[in-house]
Amino acid sequence: MQGMAVKEGGGTSLQVSCVQMHWARSLAFNLERTLHYVQQAAEAGSRVVLFPEAGLTGYYFPHVLALRPKEVQAALDRTREAAARHGIWVIAGTLRKTPRRYLNLAHVINPDGVITHEYAKVHMAGVDEKKHCRGGDKLSLFKIDGIQCTLVICRDGRHPELYRIPAMAGAQVLFHPSCSSDEVEAVAWKRVSGRAQQPAGPSTRIFHCVANTIGQTPDGKQTSSGASFIREPSGLPLAETGYYQEEMITAVLDLSRADRAYALDSLEKPAFLKKHWKSMIDEVRKRADEMPT
């Protein structure tokens, strides 16, 4: 069936789309592009569409700080309605104002338009984010059509425990919304060195889906590195974007290949750590359904 996780040959496959968008546009612009790509992903037969870090509000803080909470909620509600209208899972991002600074959130929306899971970025990056945001206090573990998944946001990807422990707990797919923005020289270095988002597969044996951003700030002082990807558990690419353009990539994940072998090896050896890993997995599962506040 179109837009469903399907069983083939005893395994499960999941079609995923990742959208690469501009990071410093208005809420209205971001919402229009989000609604467009929800429809495009559904028409392409995808079951899940992933958007970049703070894809609805944008990550450019001079714009974000001027937004009213009800505007952000209204945009999120429109996105929820689109998920339900097109019958697709949507992972969208916002910067949400709270009494204690902002939370950088990824919202997992099911095909009925219900937010079933939220994850708050743990590790802040950049001067503005460190000034205006605070980190979350849980790891991500959730299901899409019965398939265990996990989430990290941008800088979180440099901290492999945030996705390796969920992989030990059963996660086969890592969704990684990102906004790898910086000064032009730093972004160029990220591209050359491959520092922006390094594939998780070679250290875990799970799929890794990245939706990154492109574009410059209004003053031209910062840009973003692009290069979104969908990578196999071996680390090999199934789909990749360019550096500069808005675009959507799509791939089918053969989940029988996501055996989590390296994460499970770490769970068993060295033996003295096993009880500590199991304790951490229990804590991850206990907190998984908590909504960040």
C-alpha atoms as an extended CHARMM CRD file, in Angstrom:
* protein
*
       293  EXT
         1         1  MET       CA              0.0000000000        0.0000000000        0.0000000000  PROA      1               0.0000000000
         2         2  GLN       CA              1.3200000000        3.4730000000       -0.8220000000  PROA      2               0.0000000000
         3         3  GLY       CA              2.6560000000        5.3690000000        2.1730000000  PROA      3               0.0000000000
         4         4  MET       CA              2.8510000000        2.3420000000        4.4630000000  PROA      4               0.0000000000
         5         5  ALA       CA              5.6330000000        0.3700000000        6.0750000000  PROA      5               0.0000000000
         6         6  VAL       CA              5.4470000000       -2.8200000000        4.0230000000  PROA      6               0.0000000000
         7         7  LYS       CA              6.5230000000       -6.4070000000        4.6060000000  PROA      7               0.0000000000
         8         8  GLU       CA              8.5820000000       -7.9700000000        1.8380000000  PROA      8               0.0000000000
         9         9  GLY       CA             10.4080000000      -11.2990000000        2.0480000000  PROA      9               0.0000000000
        10        10  GLY       CA             10.0460000000      -11.4810000000        5.8050000000  PROA      10              0.0000000000
        11        11  GLY       CA             11.6130000000       -8.0440000000        6.3710000000  PROA      11              0.0000000000
        12        12  THR       CA             10.1510000000       -4.5930000000        6.7820000000  PROA      12              0.0000000000
        13        13  SER       CA             10.7970000000       -1.6600000000        4.4690000000  PROA      13              0.0000000000
        14        14  LEU       CA             10.0860000000        1.9770000000        5.2310000000  PROA      14              0.0000000000
        15        15  GLN       CA             10.1520000000        4.7650000000        2.6510000000  PROA      15              0.0000000000
        16        16  VAL       CA             11.5020000000        8.0180000000        4.0530000000  PROA      16              0.0000000000
        17        17  SER       CA             11.8570000000       11.5330000000        2.6130000000  PROA      17              0.0000000000
        18        18  CYS       CA             14.1850000000       14.2380000000        3.9890000000  PROA      18              0.0000000000
        19        19  VAL       CA             13.6280000000       17.8940000000        3.1240000000  PROA      19              0.0000000000
        20        20  GLN       CA             16.4490000000       20.4440000000        2.8900000000  PROA      20              0.0000000000
        21        21  MET       CA             15.2170000000       24.0170000000        3.4580000000  PROA      21              0.0000000000
        22        22  HSD       CA             16.4680000000       27.5530000000        4.1220000000  PROA      22              0.0000000000
        23        23  TRP       CA             17.1850000000       28.2430000000        7.8020000000  PROA      23              0.0000000000
        24        24  ALA       CA             16.6810000000       32.0220000000        7.9800000000  PROA      24              0.0000000000
        25        25  ARG       CA             13.2760000000       32.6560000000        6.4200000000  PROA      25              0.0000000000
        26        26  SER       CA              9.9940000000       33.7920000000        7.9860000000  PROA      26              0.0000000000
        27        27  LEU       CA              7.5100000000       31.5240000000        9.7570000000  PROA      27              0.0000000000
        28        28  ALA       CA              4.9880000000       32.0870000000        6.9530000000  PROA      28              0.0000000000
        29        29  PHE       CA              7.5210000000       31.0760000000        4.2930000000  PROA      29              0.0000000000
        30        30  ASN       CA              8.6210000000       28.0220000000        6.2720000000  PROA      30              0.0000000000
        31        31  LEU       CA              5.0520000000       26.8790000000        6.8160000000  PROA      31              0.0000000000
        32        32  GLU       CA              4.2150000000       27.1790000000        3.1180000000  PROA      32              0.0000000000
        33        33  ARG       CA              7.2600000000       25.0900000000        2.1620000000  PROA      33              0.0000000000
        34        34  THR       CA              6.5090000000       22.5520000000        4.8920000000  PROA      34              0.0000000000
        35        35  LEU       CA              2.9540000000       22.0330000000        3.6860000000  PROA      35              0.0000000000
        36        36  HSD       CA              4.2140000000       21.7340000000        0.1130000000  PROA      36              0.0000000000
        37        37  TYR       CA              6.7200000000       19.0130000000        0.9950000000  PROA      37              0.0000000000
        38        38  VAL       CA              4.3180000000       17.0690000000        3.2020000000  PROA      38              0.0000000000
        39        39  GLN       CA              2.1590000000       16.7020000000        0.1130000000  PROA      39              0.0000000000
        40        40  GLN       CA              5.1410000000       15.9510000000       -2.1350000000  PROA      40              0.0000000000
        41        41  ALA       CA              6.4480000000       13.2380000000        0.1920000000  PROA      41              0.0000000000
        42        42  ALA       CA              3.0260000000       11.6190000000        0.4550000000  PROA      42              0.0000000000
        43        43  GLU       CA              2.5950000000       11.6760000000       -3.3270000000  PROA      43              0.0000000000
        44        44  ALA       CA              6.0310000000       10.0420000000       -3.6700000000  PROA      44              0.0000000000
        45        45  GLY       CA              4.7770000000        7.1770000000       -1.4950000000  PROA      45              0.0000000000
        46        46  SER       CA              6.8140000000        7.9770000000        1.6090000000  PROA      46              0.0000000000
        47        47  ARG       CA              5.5690000000        6.9640000000        5.0290000000  PROA      47              0.0000000000
        48        48  VAL       CA              7.7300000000        9.5320000000        6.8530000000  PROA      48              0.0000000000
        49        49  VAL       CA              8.9570000000       13.0200000000        5.9720000000  PROA      49              0.0000000000
        50        50  LEU       CA             11.7060000000       14.6700000000        8.0260000000  PROA      50              0.0000000000
        51        51  PHE       CA             12.2660000000       18.4350000000        8.1280000000  PROA      51              0.0000000000
        52        52  PRO       CA             15.3390000000       20.3590000000        9.3550000000  PROA      52              0.0000000000
        53        53  GLU       CA             16.0510000000       21.6070000000       12.8570000000  PROA      53              0.0000000000
        54        54  ALA       CA             13.5500000000       24.3420000000       13.7950000000  PROA      54              0.0000000000
        55        55  GLY       CA             12.1710000000       24.0430000000       10.2710000000  PROA      55              0.0000000000
        56        56  LEU       CA              8.9260000000       25.8640000000       11.0720000000  PROA      56              0.0000000000
        57        57  THR       CA             10.1950000000       28.7640000000       13.1620000000  PROA      57              0.0000000000
        58        58  GLY       CA             13.5770000000       28.9070000000       11.4530000000  PROA      58              0.0000000000
        59        59  TYR       CA             16.8410000000       28.9360000000       13.3800000000  PROA      59              0.0000000000
        60        60  TYR       CA             17.6950000000       32.6290000000       12.8100000000  PROA      60              0.0000000000
        61        61  PHE       CA             17.1600000000       34.1000000000       16.2680000000  PROA      61              0.0000000000
        62        62  PRO       CA             16.4280000000       37.7260000000       15.2760000000  PROA      62              0.0000000000
        63        63  HSD       CA             13.3220000000       36.2920000000       13.5590000000  PROA      63              0.0000000000
        64        64  VAL       CA             12.5250000000       33.6860000000       16.2130000000  PROA      64              0.0000000000
        65        65  LEU       CA             12.5850000000       36.1080000000       19.1530000000  PROA      65              0.0000000000
        66        66  ALA       CA              9.9300000000       38.2580000000       17.4710000000  PROA      66              0.0000000000
        67        67  LEU       CA              7.4700000000       35.3720000000       17.1080000000  PROA      67              0.0000000000
        68        68  ARG       CA              4.4870000000       35.0390000000       19.4130000000  PROA      68              0.0000000000
        69        69  PRO       CA              3.9000000000       31.5730000000       20.8860000000  PROA      69              0.0000000000
        70        70  LYS       CA              0.4090000000       31.4130000000       19.4010000000  PROA      70              0.0000000000
        71        71  GLU       CA              1.8540000000       31.9810000000       15.9140000000  PROA      71              0.0000000000
        72        72  VAL       CA              4.2170000000       29.0570000000       16.3780000000  PROA      72              0.0000000000
        73        73  GLN       CA              1.4240000000       26.8450000000       17.7000000000  PROA      73              0.0000000000
        74        74  ALA       CA             -0.8070000000       27.7800000000       14.7720000000  PROA      74              0.0000000000
        75        75  ALA       CA              1.9210000000       26.7640000000       12.3030000000  PROA      75              0.0000000000
        76        76  LEU       CA              2.4100000000       23.4800000000       14.1330000000  PROA      76              0.0000000000
        77        77  ASP       CA             -1.3530000000       22.8800000000       14.0510000000  PROA      77              0.0000000000
        78        78  ARG       CA             -1.4060000000       23.4790000000       10.2870000000  PROA      78              0.0000000000
        79        79  THR       CA              1.3960000000       20.9410000000        9.9380000000  PROA      79              0.0000000000
        80        80  ARG       CA             -0.5440000000       18.4370000000       12.0270000000  PROA      80              0.0000000000
        81        81  GLU       CA             -3.5770000000       18.9440000000        9.8030000000  PROA      81              0.0000000000
        82        82  ALA       CA             -1.4440000000       18.3260000000        6.7030000000  PROA      82              0.0000000000
        83        83  ALA       CA             -0.0820000000       15.0870000000        8.1800000000  PROA      83              0.0000000000
        84        84  ALA       CA             -3.6390000000       13.8880000000        8.7350000000  PROA      84              0.0000000000
        85        85  ARG       CA             -4.8480000000       15.0760000000        5.3230000000  PROA      85              0.0000000000
        86        86  HSD       CA             -2.0940000000       13.1890000000        3.5140000000  PROA      86              0.0000000000
        87        87  GLY       CA             -1.8500000000       10.2180000000        5.8820000000  PROA      87              0.0000000000
        88        88  ILE       CA              1.8950000000       10.5020000000        6.5570000000  PROA      88              0.0000000000
        89        89  TRP       CA              4.2380000000       10.6900000000        9.5410000000  PROA      89              0.0000000000
        90        90  VAL       CA              5.8380000000       14.1410000000        9.8230000000  PROA      90              0.0000000000
        91        91  ILE       CA              8.8460000000       15.1120000000       11.9460000000  PROA      91              0.0000000000
        92        92  ALA       CA              8.8920000000       18.9040000000       12.2110000000  PROA      92              0.0000000000
        93        93  GLY       CA             10.9000000000       21.3120000000       14.3530000000  PROA      93              0.0000000000
        94        94  THR       CA             10.2040000000       24.4850000000       16.3240000000  PROA      94              0.0000000000
        95        95  LEU       CA             11.8880000000       26.7330000000       18.8430000000  PROA      95              0.0000000000
        96        96  ARG       CA              9.3150000000       26.9680000000       21.6440000000  PROA      96              0.0000000000
        97        97  LYS       CA              9.3430000000       29.7550000000       24.2130000000  PROA      97              0.0000000000
        98        98  THR       CA              8.9450000000       28.5540000000       27.8100000000  PROA      98              0.0000000000
        99        99  PRO       CA              9.1610000000       30.3220000000       31.1840000000  PROA      99              0.0000000000
       100       100  ARG       CA             12.7810000000       29.1040000000       31.2930000000  PROA      100             0.0000000000
       101       101  ARG       CA             14.1230000000       30.1430000000       27.8930000000  PROA      101             0.0000000000
       102       102  TYR       CA             13.4530000000       28.2910000000       24.6200000000  PROA      102             0.0000000000
       103       103  LEU       CA             13.3940000000       24.5760000000       23.8510000000  PROA      103             0.0000000000
       104       104  ASN       CA             14.6480000000       23.3460000000       20.4870000000  PROA      104             0.0000000000
       105       105  LEU       CA             12.0700000000       20.6580000000       19.6920000000  PROA      105             0.0000000000
       106       106  ALA       CA             11.4020000000       17.9000000000       17.1950000000  PROA      106             0.0000000000
       107       107  HSD       CA              7.7080000000       16.9440000000       17.0350000000  PROA      107             0.0000000000
       108       108  VAL       CA              6.7590000000       13.4730000000       15.7580000000  PROA      108             0.0000000000
       109       109  ILE       CA              3.2860000000       13.7120000000       14.2050000000  PROA      109             0.0000000000
       110       110  ASN       CA              1.4030000000       10.5620000000       13.2470000000  PROA      110             0.0000000000
       111       111  PRO       CA             -0.8760000000       10.1060000000       10.1740000000  PROA      111             0.0000000000
       112       112  ASP       CA             -3.8840000000       11.0930000000       12.3050000000  PROA      112             0.0000000000
       113       113  GLY       CA             -2.2880000000       14.4740000000       12.9870000000  PROA      113             0.0000000000
       114       114  VAL       CA             -1.4350000000       13.6810000000       16.6230000000  PROA      114             0.0000000000
       115       115  ILE       CA              1.9300000000       14.5290000000       18.1870000000  PROA      115             0.0000000000
       116       116  THR       CA              3.0210000000       11.1780000000       19.6100000000  PROA      116             0.0000000000
       117       117  HSD       CA              6.5720000000       12.0630000000       20.6700000000  PROA      117             0.0000000000
       118       118  GLU       CA              8.6670000000       15.1570000000       21.3270000000  PROA      118             0.0000000000
       119       119  TYR       CA             12.4070000000       15.4660000000       21.8080000000  PROA      119             0.0000000000
       120       120  ALA       CA             14.2730000000       18.5290000000       23.0570000000  PROA      120             0.0000000000
       121       121  LYS       CA             17.8270000000       19.0680000000       21.8140000000  PROA      121             0.0000000000
       122       122  VAL       CA             20.3070000000       18.2870000000       24.5710000000  PROA      122             0.0000000000
       123       123  HSD       CA             23.5290000000       20.0130000000       23.4700000000  PROA      123             0.0000000000
       124       124  MET       CA             23.2680000000       23.6700000000       22.4890000000  PROA      124             0.0000000000
       125       125  ALA       CA             25.4170000000       25.0690000000       19.6660000000  PROA      125             0.0000000000
       126       126  GLY       CA             26.2620000000       28.6180000000       18.6910000000  PROA      126             0.0000000000
       127       127  VAL       CA             26.1840000000       31.8850000000       20.6340000000  PROA      127             0.0000000000
       128       128  ASP       CA             22.4810000000       32.6500000000       20.1310000000  PROA      128             0.0000000000
       129       129  GLU       CA             21.2420000000       29.1770000000       20.9730000000  PROA      129             0.0000000000
       130       130  LYS       CA             23.3830000000       28.9850000000       24.1030000000  PROA      130             0.0000000000
       131       131  LYS       CA             22.0610000000       32.3850000000       25.1730000000  PROA      131             0.0000000000
       132       132  HSD       CA             18.3750000000       31.7910000000       24.5150000000  PROA      132             0.0000000000
       133       133  CYS       CA             17.8240000000       28.0080000000       24.8340000000  PROA      133             0.0000000000
       134       134  ARG       CA             18.1900000000       25.2580000000       27.4170000000  PROA      134             0.0000000000
       135       135  GLY       CA             18.7730000000       21.5760000000       26.8270000000  PROA      135             0.0000000000
       136       136  GLY       CA             16.3560000000       18.6920000000       27.2050000000  PROA      136             0.0000000000
       137       137  ASP       CA             16.7340000000       15.8790000000       29.7400000000  PROA      137             0.0000000000
       138       138  LYS       CA             15.8720000000       12.6610000000       27.9330000000  PROA      138             0.0000000000
       139       139  LEU       CA             16.9060000000       10.5200000000       24.9860000000  PROA      139             0.0000000000
       140       140  SER       CA             14.5300000000        9.7620000000       22.1420000000  PROA      140             0.0000000000
       141       141  LEU       CA             12.8410000000        6.3950000000       21.6420000000  PROA      141             0.0000000000
       142       142  PHE       CA              9.5620000000        6.0550000000       19.7410000000  PROA      142             0.0000000000
       143       143  LYS       CA              7.7790000000        3.8900000000       17.1700000000  PROA      143             0.0000000000
       144       144  ILE       CA              6.6720000000        4.5350000000       13.6130000000  PROA      144             0.0000000000
       145       145  ASP       CA              4.3100000000        1.7630000000       12.4810000000  PROA      145             0.0000000000
       146       146  GLY       CA              5.8460000000       -0.5030000000       15.0930000000  PROA      146             0.0000000000
       147       147  ILE       CA              9.4350000000        0.2720000000       14.0200000000  PROA      147             0.0000000000
       148       148  GLN       CA             11.6590000000        1.5240000000       16.8370000000  PROA      148             0.0000000000
       149       149  CYS       CA             13.2620000000        4.8780000000       16.0220000000  PROA      149             0.0000000000
       150       150  THR       CA             15.2970000000        7.5860000000       17.7040000000  PROA      150             0.0000000000
       151       151  LEU       CA             16.0680000000       11.2950000000       17.2110000000  PROA      151             0.0000000000
       152       152  VAL       CA             18.9370000000       13.6880000000       17.7500000000  PROA      152             0.0000000000
       153       153  ILE       CA             19.0870000000       17.3440000000       16.7300000000  PROA      153             0.0000000000
       154       154  CYS       CA             22.1490000000       18.8480000000       14.9960000000  PROA      154             0.0000000000
       155       155  ARG       CA             25.0060000000       19.1380000000       17.5580000000  PROA      155             0.0000000000
       156       156  ASP       CA             23.5720000000       16.1450000000       19.4520000000  PROA      156             0.0000000000
       157       157  GLY       CA             24.9740000000       13.9730000000       16.6730000000  PROA      157             0.0000000000
       158       158  ARG       CA             28.4830000000       14.6140000000       17.9960000000  PROA      158             0.0000000000
       159       159  HSD       CA             27.5070000000       12.8030000000       21.1960000000  PROA      159             0.0000000000
       160       160  PRO       CA             27.0270000000        9.1790000000       20.0830000000  PROA      160             0.0000000000
       161       161  GLU       CA             25.6390000000        7.9760000000       23.4010000000  PROA      161             0.0000000000
       162       162  LEU       CA             22.4560000000        9.8890000000       22.5470000000  PROA      162             0.0000000000
       163       163  TYR       CA             21.6620000000        7.4670000000       19.7230000000  PROA      163             0.0000000000
       164       164  ARG       CA             23.7420000000        4.3920000000       20.6300000000  PROA      164             0.0000000000
       165       165  ILE       CA             21.7950000000        3.7540000000       23.8480000000  PROA      165             0.0000000000
       166       166  PRO       CA             18.4520000000        3.9550000000       21.9520000000  PROA      166             0.0000000000
       167       167  ALA       CA             20.0020000000        1.5780000000       19.3810000000  PROA      167             0.0000000000
       168       168  MET       CA             20.7830000000       -0.8260000000       22.2180000000  PROA      168             0.0000000000
       169       169  ALA       CA             17.1250000000       -0.4560000000       23.2470000000  PROA      169             0.0000000000
       170       170  GLY       CA             15.8970000000       -1.4130000000       19.7620000000  PROA      170             0.0000000000
       171       171  ALA       CA             16.0290000000        1.6860000000       17.5360000000  PROA      171             0.0000000000
       172       172  GLN       CA             16.7450000000        0.8540000000       13.8830000000  PROA      172             0.0000000000
       173       173  VAL       CA             16.4220000000        4.3510000000       12.3930000000  PROA      173             0.0000000000
       174       174  LEU       CA             18.0470000000        7.6050000000       13.5210000000  PROA      174             0.0000000000
       175       175  PHE       CA             16.2450000000       10.7600000000       12.3830000000  PROA      175             0.0000000000
       176       176  HSD       CA             18.5640000000       13.7640000000       12.5460000000  PROA      176             0.0000000000
       177       177  PRO       CA             17.1120000000       17.2250000000       11.8540000000  PROA      177             0.0000000000
       178       178  SER       CA             19.9450000000       19.7340000000       11.6280000000  PROA      178             0.0000000000
       179       179  CYS       CA             20.8850000000       23.3380000000       10.9220000000  PROA      179             0.0000000000
       180       180  SER       CA             24.6150000000       23.2040000000       10.3610000000  PROA      180             0.0000000000
       181       181  SER       CA             24.9860000000       26.9870000000       10.1640000000  PROA      181             0.0000000000
       182       182  ASP       CA             28.0790000000       29.0710000000       10.8570000000  PROA      182             0.0000000000
       183       183  GLU       CA             30.3550000000       31.6920000000        9.3590000000  PROA      183             0.0000000000
       184       184  VAL       CA             31.2170000000       31.0350000000        5.7280000000  PROA      184             0.0000000000
       185       185  GLU       CA             34.7850000000       29.8600000000        6.4650000000  PROA      185             0.0000000000
       186       186  ALA       CA             33.5910000000       27.4310000000        9.1640000000  PROA      186             0.0000000000
       187       187  VAL       CA             30.9260000000       25.9600000000        6.8950000000  PROA      187             0.0000000000
       188       188  ALA       CA             33.4550000000       25.4820000000        4.1030000000  PROA      188             0.0000000000
       189       189  TRP       CA             35.6930000000       23.6130000000        6.5510000000  PROA      189             0.0000000000
       190       190  LYS       CA             32.7800000000       21.4380000000        7.6830000000  PROA      190             0.0000000000
       191       191  ARG       CA             32.1810000000       20.4270000000        4.0730000000  PROA      191             0.0000000000
       192       192  VAL       CA             35.8310000000       19.6390000000        3.3690000000  PROA      192             0.0000000000
       193       193  SER       CA             36.3490000000       17.6740000000        6.5720000000  PROA      193             0.0000000000
       194       194  GLY       CA             32.9320000000       16.0060000000        6.7020000000  PROA      194             0.0000000000
       195       195  ARG       CA             32.3600000000       17.4110000000       10.1850000000  PROA      195             0.0000000000
       196       196  ALA       CA             28.7430000000       18.5090000000        9.8350000000  PROA      196             0.0000000000
       197       197  GLN       CA             26.9400000000       15.1660000000       10.2600000000  PROA      197             0.0000000000
       198       198  GLN       CA             29.0050000000       12.0050000000       10.4060000000  PROA      198             0.0000000000
       199       199  PRO       CA             27.0920000000        8.7970000000        9.6280000000  PROA      199             0.0000000000
       200       200  ALA       CA             25.9280000000        6.8050000000       12.6320000000  PROA      200             0.0000000000
       201       201  GLY       CA             25.7610000000        3.4670000000       10.8400000000  PROA      201             0.0000000000
       202       202  PRO       CA             29.4380000000        2.4760000000       11.0680000000  PROA      202             0.0000000000
       203       203  SER       CA             29.3230000000        2.6440000000       14.8750000000  PROA      203             0.0000000000
       204       204  THR       CA             25.7950000000        1.2850000000       15.4260000000  PROA      204             0.0000000000
       205       205  ARG       CA             24.4750000000       -0.5460000000       12.3200000000  PROA      205             0.0000000000
       206       206  ILE       CA             21.2780000000        1.5440000000       12.0600000000  PROA      206             0.0000000000
       207       207  PHE       CA             19.8890000000        3.8130000000        9.3290000000  PROA      207             0.0000000000
       208       208  HSD       CA             20.6900000000        7.5300000000        9.5330000000  PROA      208             0.0000000000
       209       209  CYS       CA             18.3780000000       10.1520000000        7.9640000000  PROA      209             0.0000000000
       210       210  VAL       CA             19.5490000000       13.7910000000        7.9990000000  PROA      210             0.0000000000
       211       211  ALA       CA             17.5370000000       16.8690000000        6.9910000000  PROA      211             0.0000000000
       212       212  ASN       CA             19.8740000000       19.8640000000        7.0100000000  PROA      212             0.0000000000
       213       213  THR       CA             19.5230000000       23.5090000000        5.9600000000  PROA      213             0.0000000000
       214       214  ILE       CA             20.8770000000       25.7970000000        3.2420000000  PROA      214             0.0000000000
       215       215  GLY       CA             21.1020000000       29.5500000000        2.7080000000  PROA      215             0.0000000000
       216       216  GLN       CA             22.5580000000       32.7290000000        4.1500000000  PROA      216             0.0000000000
       217       217  THR       CA             21.4310000000       35.1230000000        6.8700000000  PROA      217             0.0000000000
       218       218  PRO       CA             19.9910000000       38.4770000000        5.7310000000  PROA      218             0.0000000000
       219       219  ASP       CA             23.3320000000       40.1790000000        6.4740000000  PROA      219             0.0000000000
       220       220  GLY       CA             25.2820000000       37.5410000000        4.5330000000  PROA      220             0.0000000000
       221       221  LYS       CA             27.5890000000       36.7390000000        7.4520000000  PROA      221             0.0000000000
       222       222  GLN       CA             26.4900000000       33.1450000000        7.9660000000  PROA      222             0.0000000000
       223       223  THR       CA             25.4880000000       30.2520000000        5.7580000000  PROA      223             0.0000000000
       224       224  SER       CA             24.6540000000       26.5560000000        6.1400000000  PROA      224             0.0000000000
       225       225  SER       CA             26.3190000000       23.4250000000        4.8620000000  PROA      225             0.0000000000
       226       226  GLY       CA             23.4940000000       21.5210000000        3.1230000000  PROA      226             0.0000000000
       227       227  ALA       CA             24.4950000000       17.9380000000        2.2550000000  PROA      227             0.0000000000
       228       228  SER       CA             21.4660000000       16.1910000000        3.7700000000  PROA      228             0.0000000000
       229       229  PHE       CA             21.5390000000       12.4260000000        3.3920000000  PROA      229             0.0000000000
       230       230  ILE       CA             19.9050000000        9.0640000000        3.9640000000  PROA      230             0.0000000000
       231       231  ARG       CA             22.5520000000        6.4660000000        4.8140000000  PROA      231             0.0000000000
       232       232  GLU       CA             22.5120000000        2.7290000000        5.1050000000  PROA      232             0.0000000000
       233       233  PRO       CA             23.6520000000        0.9030000000        8.2940000000  PROA      233             0.0000000000
       234       234  SER       CA             27.0090000000        0.3690000000        6.5740000000  PROA      234             0.0000000000
       235       235  GLY       CA             27.3700000000        4.1500000000        6.2240000000  PROA      235             0.0000000000
       236       236  LEU       CA             26.9070000000        4.0830000000        2.4370000000  PROA      236             0.0000000000
       237       237  PRO       CA             24.5690000000        6.7380000000        0.9770000000  PROA      237             0.0000000000
       238       238  LEU       CA             21.1270000000        5.8610000000       -0.3650000000  PROA      238             0.0000000000
       239       239  ALA       CA             20.3570000000        9.4990000000       -1.2270000000  PROA      239             0.0000000000
       240       240  GLU       CA             22.1710000000       12.8300000000       -0.8540000000  PROA      240             0.0000000000
       241       241  THR       CA             21.4450000000       16.4910000000       -1.5380000000  PROA      241             0.0000000000
       242       242  GLY       CA             23.6780000000       19.2750000000       -2.7810000000  PROA      242             0.0000000000
       243       243  TYR       CA             25.1390000000       22.1320000000       -0.7540000000  PROA      243             0.0000000000
       244       244  TYR       CA             23.0100000000       25.0650000000       -1.8410000000  PROA      244             0.0000000000
       245       245  GLN       CA             19.4920000000       24.2520000000       -3.0480000000  PROA      245             0.0000000000
       246       246  GLU       CA             16.1860000000       23.4610000000       -1.3990000000  PROA      246             0.0000000000
       247       247  GLU       CA             15.2770000000       19.8760000000       -2.2640000000  PROA      247             0.0000000000
       248       248  MET       CA             13.7530000000       16.6150000000       -1.0830000000  PROA      248             0.0000000000
       249       249  ILE       CA             15.4560000000       13.2180000000       -1.1680000000  PROA      249             0.0000000000
       250       250  THR       CA             13.7470000000        9.8500000000       -0.7650000000  PROA      250             0.0000000000
       251       251  ALA       CA             14.8990000000        6.2950000000       -0.0940000000  PROA      251             0.0000000000
       252       252  VAL       CA             13.4670000000        2.9340000000        0.9110000000  PROA      252             0.0000000000
       253       253  LEU       CA             14.9980000000        1.4870000000        4.0690000000  PROA      253             0.0000000000
       254       254  ASP       CA             15.3370000000       -2.3130000000        4.1440000000  PROA      254             0.0000000000
       255       255  LEU       CA             15.1460000000       -2.6620000000        7.9040000000  PROA      255             0.0000000000
       256       256  SER       CA             16.4330000000       -6.2150000000        7.9000000000  PROA      256             0.0000000000
       257       257  ARG       CA             19.8420000000       -4.5940000000        7.3570000000  PROA      257             0.0000000000
       258       258  ALA       CA             19.5770000000       -2.5230000000       10.5400000000  PROA      258             0.0000000000
       259       259  ASP       CA             20.6900000000       -5.2930000000       12.8940000000  PROA      259             0.0000000000
       260       260  ARG       CA             22.2170000000       -2.8620000000       15.4700000000  PROA      260             0.0000000000
       261       261  ALA       CA             25.2040000000       -5.2330000000       15.6540000000  PROA      261             0.0000000000
       262       262  TYR       CA             27.8430000000       -2.7880000000       16.8890000000  PROA      262             0.0000000000
       263       263  ALA       CA             25.5710000000       -1.2780000000       19.5290000000  PROA      263             0.0000000000
       264       264  LEU       CA             24.6070000000       -4.7490000000       20.7430000000  PROA      264             0.0000000000
       265       265  ASP       CA             28.2740000000       -5.8070000000       20.8740000000  PROA      265             0.0000000000
       266       266  SER       CA             28.9450000000       -2.8450000000       23.1610000000  PROA      266             0.0000000000
       267       267  LEU       CA             26.0440000000       -3.9310000000       25.3440000000  PROA      267             0.0000000000
       268       268  GLU       CA             27.7240000000       -7.3000000000       25.9510000000  PROA      268             0.0000000000
       269       269  LYS       CA             31.4320000000       -6.4170000000       26.1800000000  PROA      269             0.0000000000
       270       270  PRO       CA             33.2530000000       -5.4820000000       28.2860000000  PROA      270             0.0000000000
       271       271  ALA       CA             31.1700000000       -7.4710000000       30.7420000000  PROA      271             0.0000000000
       272       272  PHE       CA             31.6480000000       -5.1070000000       33.6840000000  PROA      272             0.0000000000
       273       273  LEU       CA             29.7000000000       -2.3760000000       31.8420000000  PROA      273             0.0000000000
       274       274  LYS       CA             26.7010000000       -4.5500000000       30.9860000000  PROA      274             0.0000000000
       275       275  LYS       CA             24.6650000000       -3.7600000000       34.1020000000  PROA      275             0.0000000000
       276       276  HSD       CA             25.3060000000       -0.0470000000       33.6300000000  PROA      276             0.0000000000
       277       277  TRP       CA             24.1720000000       -0.1150000000       29.9970000000  PROA      277             0.0000000000
       278       278  LYS       CA             21.0050000000       -1.9800000000       31.0140000000  PROA      278             0.0000000000
       279       279  SER       CA             20.3180000000        0.5830000000       33.7320000000  PROA      279             0.0000000000
       280       280  MET       CA             20.6730000000        3.4170000000       31.2030000000  PROA      280             0.0000000000
       281       281  ILE       CA             18.3780000000        1.6470000000       28.7370000000  PROA      281             0.0000000000
       282       282  ASP       CA             15.7490000000        1.3430000000       31.4820000000  PROA      282             0.0000000000
       283       283  GLU       CA             16.0180000000        5.0870000000       32.1600000000  PROA      283             0.0000000000
       284       284  VAL       CA             15.6870000000        5.9090000000       28.4500000000  PROA      284             0.0000000000
       285       285  ARG       CA             12.5360000000        3.8040000000       28.1760000000  PROA      285             0.0000000000
       286       286  LYS       CA             11.0950000000        5.2880000000       31.3630000000  PROA      286             0.0000000000
       287       287  ARG       CA             11.4410000000        8.8670000000       30.0730000000  PROA      287             0.0000000000
       288       288  ALA       CA             10.6430000000        8.2270000000       26.4000000000  PROA      288             0.0000000000
       289       289  ASP       CA              6.9860000000        9.2940000000       26.5190000000  PROA      289             0.0000000000
       290       290  GLU       CA              7.5620000000       12.4200000000       28.6200000000  PROA      290             0.0000000000
       291       291  MET       CA              6.8360000000       15.6350000000       26.7250000000  PROA      291             0.0000000000
       292       292  PRO       CA              9.4840000000       18.3470000000       27.2400000000  PROA      292             0.0000000000
       293       293  THR       CA              8.2150000000       21.3500000000       29.2100000000  PROA      293             0.0000000000
